Amino acid sequence: MKRAQLLKHLRANGCELLREGAKHSWWWHPISRRRTAVPRHREVDNQLADKICKDLGIDTDG
């Protein structure tokens, strides 16, 4: 999955960028109050994208 597609999915589900780290962006979901790191690669493995969505407590369809 392209990183841009994943970020679009996160935003569509109410997630917000928390801060930028050295090699990752930290995203959080205000409703579930959960956060996770999203790597800054052009491609994000589908299993990793599913884990990111699960960590944030959002739907994995995207």
N, C-alpha and C positions, 0 to 999 in steps of 0.2 A: 504494500500500500504506500502511496506517496505521502510524505509528511504533511503536505498542504491539505490533502484530503482528510487525514486524521485530525488536523487542527480544526478544519471546517466542521467535522462531526462533533468534536468537543464543544465548540462554540454553540452549535445548534442544540446541544443538550444542556446548555446553561453553565458550562465550565468557563473559568476565567484564568488568564495568565497571572500567576502569583509573582514570579520573579525569574530572571535569567541567571543561570549558573554558568560555570566554565564550559561544560560540554553538554549540559542539559537545560531544558526549560522546565520550570516547575509550574504545574497546573493544579487548580483546585476546583471543587464543586461546592458552591456555597450552601446548597440545600443539605447534602450529606456530610458536609464539612470534612471531606477527605481530600488528600492531595497525592500527587505522584510526579515522577520525573518523565519527561519526554525527550528522547535523544535528538540531537540536531543532525540527523542523517537524511539524505534525500529520500531514501526508501526505509520504511519501518516494516519489519517482519510482521506478518499477519498475526502470529501467535503473540508477539509483543504488543501489538495494537489491541488485541483482545484483553490482554492482562492490564493494560493501561485503563481501558474502559471499566474493567472489573474493579480495579483499585479505586476508581472514582465513583463507582456505584451507578454507572449509566449503562444503557443498552449497547450491546456490541455490534449491532447492525450498522454498517457504514461503508 
